């Protein structure tokens, strides 16, 4: 008897499938521009100096142990994570309007928020609006929780820029009280962020329609090297008291601390008014979800991050590390554009340097990406998203030449 008659095998996850093909490729000069993880100028994983120092300090502490954490997580981590994302002097902290819960990095934070909203948001028929395009897992997380997902325009492919008017119109047209997921900085996959003025227009329009803002912050400090700058959208929404609706934040330390495998994240819920009873109710329901799914959060990564956030010298070192990563990536953006211009590659390439963070929406189409992989051993997501962190002084010229070849190849095929 077949006890699972409706079950079907799904295709591999696109990113992990890409990684598997890359790993099998025997070419010595292959290039991985798919992985969403920082690599140094030798193409190797990089443990941040601040993390190494924090690990040493942590394990040499006589009180260090592997006991269970409370359900809400490691207190020093969640409290300081909240201060990092909204600012230590934030009005929400002063007014006791932040409820925080440790999560399994950013993905776990999104799932936790999704479950919480599905159970308790007053608008039971609310759609979640995602940018078009967005990180593929956004859609998967929320549809798996039973949400109806819609999109708002974001990337103007013709001009390689933000479709601000399309974005604002979608906000205006969405039913009142909808949920809008916003990339706080270093938009994935485009690498294109709104300017500060554009953010103000977006936030004010969301408020006018009484929509609920859900911020996904996976790259704070990693995009510009500046923690405050990269949280402009969130801090503005919170401190200017733009919203009557609560503000929800999903926060990850995978990228900005290089703690990819340790799954360090947090959820912050910020009601618009101080209400101790409401705060306690929110906290209790978040803990119930965590208890039923993972019992309690993992300790090691949270303790490492908390050690960095609590130690002035380590915190300063972390800020230097953020500058190191963001500066190297920016250098690769500039170098790639320079090489493409020198090659006189058809098209315009300024968008590469106008974007920020780990990724660049190159503008290459799926056919070009396929040819890059088969002919040149350069691996990218089919959408044309490239992880700029995969570029280095040893491969950027090869990548530029390959881009030039595939663009010219398909330009000729249209003649």
ABEGO torsion letter per residue (X at the ends): XBABAABBBBBBBAAAAAAAAAAABABAABBBAABBBBBBAAGBBBBBAAAAAAAAAAAABAABBABBBBAAEBAAAAAAAAAAAAEAABAAAAAGABBBBBBBEAAAAAAAAAAAAAAABABAABBBBBBOBBBAAAAAAAAAAGBBBBBBBABBAAAGBBBAAAAAAAAAABBBGBBBBBBABGBOAAGBBBBAAAAAAAAAAAAAAGBBBBBBBAABGAAAGBAAAAAAAAAAAAAAGABABBBBBBBBAAAAAGBAAAGBBBBBBBBABBBAAAAAAAAAAAAAAAAAAAGBBBAAAAAAAAAAAABAAAAAAAAAAAAAAAAAAAAAAAAAAAAAAAAGBBEBAAAAAABBEABBBAGBBAAAAAAAAAAAGBBBBAAGBBBAAABBAAAAAAAAAAAAAAAAAAAAAAX
